[in-house]
Structure formats: C-alpha cells, structure tokens
C-alpha cells in the first residue's frame, strides 16, 4: 500500500476531527459503540505531524467525515486542499545494525597488528630498493664509450644544425603567413560575391601563392647548391710572392 505524507491541512483536519469526537463522547455515552469501520478512521493513524505517513483511504475517510460534520464550510477541507503538497512517503533507511562482539574483537586485533607493523617499520626501516644504477654503476659510461663517434666528421656541428633548423622553421612560418594573407585579402576583396565564389577565389589564390613560394624556394636552393659546387671545384693555388730573412 502506497503511503502519502501528511500536510498541514491534514494535520489540522485530524486535530479538528479528534476535538469533535471528544466533545461528542462527553455529551453522548452511546458514541462508545461505534462500527468497526469507524475504528479504522484517521484517528488511529500515527501522531498527526507534518511529514508522517498516512494512507490514501484514511485521507478519503477524513474528507468524508469532515464533509459530513461541517457541511456549512466544505471548501476549507476539500480533498484537493488536503492533498495539496503531499508526496509519496519514503520510509527512512533502517538503522545500521550494531556490530557483533566478534567483529569488534577482530577489528581491534587488526588495528594492534597494524600499529605493531608501523612501529617495526619505523625502528627498522627496510633497505632501499635496488635500482639499475645501483646494480650497474658504470653502465652509462660504458654505453657512452661504446657509442662514441670514431671519426671527427661524425661529431657534426651543433651550431650549424641549430641555424639550419631555425632557418627552416622561419621559412615555413613565412610560407604560412603569405598564404593566409593572400587568402584573407581575396576573401575581403570579393565580399560582394556569393559565398561559394569567395571560397573558390580565396582557395585558388592560396594555391597559386603556395606553388609560387615553392618554386622560388626550389630555384634559390638550386642556385645555392650550384654556386657551392662551382666554388668547391675551383682549386686554390698558393704562390710565394716575397720572402725575407729576420
């Protein structure tokens, strides 16, 4: 059976009905012999407090009794007014069972053992874990010695490498800036055109600029390589022009 929560209207109606019943009991002794149906009335519900559970049938019986006893003002305790603000009653969770004596003894023993282990670790710390460096202290030096370049040409030039990387990065950035600048310029220039035309115009201009940039760079690198090869082909001739004795 689904239970509902008591509202302020239900609590007031229950108190009013109880007061009327007590008055009737004092004035009429025959009220003690009531049908069994009335014995299950809302007066037998738990203590009337807002939030306490009450069944839907008890609310209907309460409404009927109030309607019969107060026919002059039936709208104050209408069924809608009684149910307004009521919710489905959800009973509170059952209390947590008290742990048994065996459980308490087990937990106490485990705590004592853990305290003993902690104290033992504090006074006798375990040895540090053996790492690869501790086991092979000269491995890094041996590896470096085995992989050392055998020729002077293999050492390379770090400064030249860094300069080359910096030049390549700046070249890529210049390419991207040029392509983006041309695309934005063509997009703004064709603002009166349709959207598809502006897209094709900006895309075509970007492709043309990218091809031109690659062609210019390739030509420059080819000329630079050709000049280096010609310079390397020229043999240096050394000639003694004048001598003197000190």
C-alpha positions as CSV (number, residue, x, y, z in Angstrom):
1,X,0.0,0.0,0.0
2,X,1.3,3.4,-1.0
3,X,1.5,5.9,1.8
4,X,1.4,9.7,1.5
5,X,2.9,12.3,3.7
6,X,0.7,14.4,5.9
7,X,0.3,18.1,5.0
8,X,-0.6,21.0,7.3
9,X,-4.2,20.8,6.2
10,X,-4.4,17.0,7.0
11,X,-2.9,17.7,10.5
12,X,-5.4,20.5,11.2
13,X,-8.3,18.3,9.9
14,X,-7.2,15.4,12.1
15,X,-7.0,17.6,15.2
16,X,-10.4,19.1,14.4
17,X,-12.0,15.7,14.0
18,X,-10.4,14.5,17.2
19,X,-11.7,17.5,19.1
20,X,-15.2,17.0,17.7
21,X,-15.1,13.3,18.7
22,X,-14.0,14.1,22.2
23,X,-16.9,16.6,22.5
24,X,-19.4,14.1,21.2
25,X,-18.0,11.4,23.6
26,X,-18.6,13.7,26.6
27,X,-22.1,14.7,25.5
28,X,-23.3,11.2,24.3
29,X,-22.3,8.0,26.0
30,X,-23.7,6.0,23.1
31,X,-20.7,7.0,21.0
32,X,-18.7,4.3,22.6
33,X,-20.5,1.7,20.5
34,X,-19.3,2.6,17.0
35,X,-19.0,0.3,14.0
36,X,-15.7,-1.4,13.2
37,X,-15.4,0.7,10.1
38,X,-15.0,3.9,12.1
39,X,-12.4,2.3,14.4
40,X,-10.0,2.3,11.4
41,X,-10.6,6.0,10.9
42,X,-7.7,8.5,10.6
43,X,-7.7,8.9,14.3
44,X,-5.9,5.6,14.6
45,X,-3.1,6.9,12.3
46,X,0.2,7.8,13.8
47,X,0.7,11.0,15.7
48,X,-0.6,13.8,13.3
49,X,2.6,15.6,12.3
50,X,3.6,17.1,9.0
51,X,5.6,14.5,7.1
52,X,4.2,11.5,8.9
53,X,2.8,8.7,6.7
54,X,-1.0,8.3,6.1
55,X,-2.8,6.1,3.6
56,X,-4.9,7.4,0.8
57,X,-8.0,5.6,2.2
58,X,-7.6,7.4,5.5
59,X,-7.5,10.7,3.7
60,X,-10.7,9.9,1.9
61,X,-12.4,8.8,5.1
62,X,-11.2,12.0,6.7
63,X,-12.6,14.1,3.9
64,X,-16.0,12.3,4.1
65,X,-16.2,12.8,7.9
66,X,-15.3,16.5,7.7
67,X,-17.8,17.0,4.9
68,X,-20.5,15.3,7.0
69,X,-19.6,17.2,10.2
70,X,-19.0,20.6,8.6
71,X,-21.5,21.0,5.8
72,X,-21.5,24.8,6.3
73,X,-17.9,25.2,5.1
74,X,-16.9,22.2,3.0
75,X,-14.4,24.1,0.8
76,X,-11.9,24.6,3.6
77,X,-11.1,20.9,3.8
78,X,-11.7,19.8,0.3
79,X,-9.9,16.7,-1.0
80,X,-7.8,18.8,-3.2
81,X,-6.8,21.1,-0.3
82,X,-5.9,18.1,1.9
83,X,-3.7,16.5,-0.8
84,X,-2.0,19.8,-1.9
85,X,1.7,19.5,-1.1
86,X,1.6,15.8,-0.2
87,X,4.2,13.5,-1.5
88,X,4.8,9.7,-1.6
89,X,6.1,8.7,1.8
90,X,9.6,7.2,1.6
91,X,10.4,5.5,4.9
92,X,13.8,6.3,6.4
93,X,16.6,3.7,6.0
94,X,16.8,1.2,8.7
95,X,19.4,1.9,11.4
96,X,22.8,0.4,10.9
97,X,23.0,-2.9,12.9
98,X,25.3,-2.9,15.8
99,X,28.5,-4.8,15.0
100,X,28.9,-8.1,16.8
101,X,31.4,-8.7,19.6
102,X,33.4,-11.0,17.2
103,X,33.6,-8.2,14.7
104,X,34.8,-5.6,17.3
105,X,37.4,-8.1,18.6
106,X,38.7,-8.7,15.0
107,X,38.9,-5.0,14.2
108,X,40.8,-4.3,17.5
109,X,43.3,-7.1,16.7
110,X,43.8,-5.9,13.2
111,X,44.5,-2.3,14.5
112,X,47.0,-3.6,17.0
113,X,48.8,-5.6,14.3
114,X,48.9,-2.7,12.0
115,X,50.3,-0.4,14.8
116,X,52.9,-3.1,15.5
117,X,54.0,-3.3,11.9
118,X,54.1,0.5,11.6
119,X,56.3,0.7,14.7
120,X,58.6,-2.0,13.3
121,X,59.0,-0.2,10.0
122,X,59.8,3.0,11.9
123,X,62.6,1.5,14.1
124,X,63.9,-0.9,11.4
125,X,63.4,0.7,8.0
126,X,63.6,-1.7,5.1
127,X,66.6,-1.4,2.8
128,X,66.2,0.8,-0.3
129,X,65.1,-0.8,-3.5
130,X,67.9,-1.8,-5.8
131,X,67.8,0.2,-9.0
132,X,69.6,-0.3,-12.3
133,X,72.1,2.4,-11.4
134,X,72.9,0.8,-8.1
135,X,73.4,-2.6,-9.7
136,X,75.4,-1.4,-12.7
137,X,77.0,2.0,-11.7
138,X,79.3,2.1,-14.8
139,X,76.8,1.1,-17.4
140,X,76.1,4.7,-18.6
141,X,79.8,5.4,-19.0
142,X,80.3,2.1,-20.9
143,X,77.4,2.8,-23.2
144,X,78.7,6.3,-24.0
145,X,82.2,4.9,-24.6
146,X,80.8,2.2,-27.0
147,X,78.7,4.7,-29.0
148,X,81.3,7.5,-29.2
149,X,81.9,8.6,-32.8
150,X,85.0,7.1,-34.3
151,X,85.6,9.9,-36.8
152,X,85.8,13.6,-36.4
153,X,83.3,14.1,-39.2
154,X,80.7,12.2,-37.2
155,X,80.7,14.7,-34.4
156,X,78.9,17.3,-36.6
157,X,78.4,20.9,-35.9
158,X,75.7,21.8,-33.4
159,X,75.7,25.4,-34.2
160,X,75.2,24.8,-37.9
161,X,72.4,22.3,-37.2
162,X,70.6,24.8,-34.9
163,X,70.9,27.5,-37.5
164,X,69.6,25.2,-40.2
165,X,66.6,24.3,-38.1
166,X,65.9,27.9,-37.2
167,X,66.0,28.8,-40.9
168,X,63.7,26.0,-41.9
169,X,61.2,27.0,-39.2
170,X,61.2,30.7,-40.2
171,X,60.8,29.7,-43.8
172,X,57.7,27.6,-43.0
173,X,56.2,30.4,-41.0
174,X,56.8,32.9,-43.8
175,X,55.1,30.5,-46.2
176,X,52.0,30.2,-44.0
177,X,51.8,33.9,-43.4
178,X,52.0,34.6,-47.1
179,X,49.3,32.1,-47.9
180,X,47.0,33.2,-45.1
181,X,47.5,36.9,-46.1
182,X,46.6,36.3,-49.7
183,X,43.6,34.2,-48.8
184,X,42.2,36.9,-46.4
185,X,42.9,39.6,-48.9
186,X,41.0,37.8,-51.7
187,X,38.1,37.0,-49.3
188,X,37.7,40.6,-48.4
189,X,38.1,41.8,-52.0
190,X,35.3,39.5,-53.1
191,X,32.8,40.5,-50.3
192,X,30.1,41.3,-52.9
193,X,30.3,37.9,-54.5
194,X,28.5,34.8,-53.4
195,X,29.8,32.6,-50.6
196,X,30.9,29.8,-52.9
197,X,32.7,32.2,-55.3
198,X,34.6,33.8,-52.4
199,X,35.6,30.4,-51.1
200,X,36.9,29.3,-54.5
201,X,38.7,32.7,-55.0
202,X,40.5,32.5,-51.7
203,X,41.4,28.8,-52.1
204,X,42.7,29.4,-55.7
205,X,44.8,32.4,-54.6
206,X,46.3,30.4,-51.7
207,X,47.2,27.5,-54.0
208,X,48.8,29.8,-56.5
209,X,50.8,31.6,-53.8
210,X,51.9,28.2,-52.3
211,X,53.1,27.0,-55.7
212,X,55.0,30.2,-56.4
213,X,56.6,30.1,-53.0
214,X,57.8,26.5,-53.5
215,X,59.1,27.3,-57.0
216,X,61.0,30.4,-55.8
217,X,62.5,28.4,-52.9
218,X,63.4,25.5,-55.1
219,X,65.1,27.8,-57.6
220,X,67.0,29.5,-54.7
221,X,68.2,26.2,-53.3
222,X,69.3,25.0,-56.8
223,X,71.3,28.2,-57.4
224,X,72.8,28.0,-54.0
225,X,73.9,24.4,-54.5
226,X,75.2,25.2,-57.9
227,X,77.3,28.0,-56.5
228,X,78.7,25.8,-53.8
229,X,79.7,23.1,-56.3
230,X,81.4,25.6,-58.5
231,X,83.2,27.2,-55.6
232,X,84.4,23.7,-54.5
233,X,85.6,22.9,-58.0
234,X,88.0,25.9,-58.0
235,X,91.4,24.8,-56.8
236,X,93.3,27.2,-54.6
237,X,96.8,28.0,-55.9
238,X,99.3,29.3,-53.4
239,X,102.3,31.2,-54.6
240,X,105.2,32.8,-52.6
241,X,105.4,36.4,-53.7
242,X,108.2,37.6,-51.4
243,X,110.5,36.3,-48.7
244,X,112.8,37.9,-46.2
245,X,115.1,36.8,-43.5
246,X,114.7,38.1,-40.0
